[in-house]
Amino acid sequence: MGKKPTIRVGEVVFPADEVVGVVHDLAVREPGKVFARFWPYPCLGLAVLASEALVVLAASAPPELFAKGEP
């Protein structure tokens, strides 16, 4: 079993289970007010990739809970 990958955004390191790829031209839509009720963290918007919904995180303000990793 190899080392788990990490994603670095500035000084914050996110643990990852797997990195599948990077999308350079992802179509990101601004999140609506209803979405903000369920996602209290800053984000750039919402996107769909391979039929999966994505929350596009703001690199300048990543949610702290993602940087903590496993307890």
HELIX and SHEET records of a PDB file:
HELIX    1   1 LYS A   33  PHE A   38  1                                   6    
HELIX    2   2 GLU A   64  LYS A   68  1                                   5    
SHEET    1   A 2 THR A   6  VAL A   9  0                                        
SHEET    2   A 2 VAL A  12  PRO A  15 -1                                        
SHEET    1   B 2 CYS A  43  LEU A  49  0                                        
SHEET    2   B 2 GLU A  52  LEU A  57 -1                                        
END                                                                             
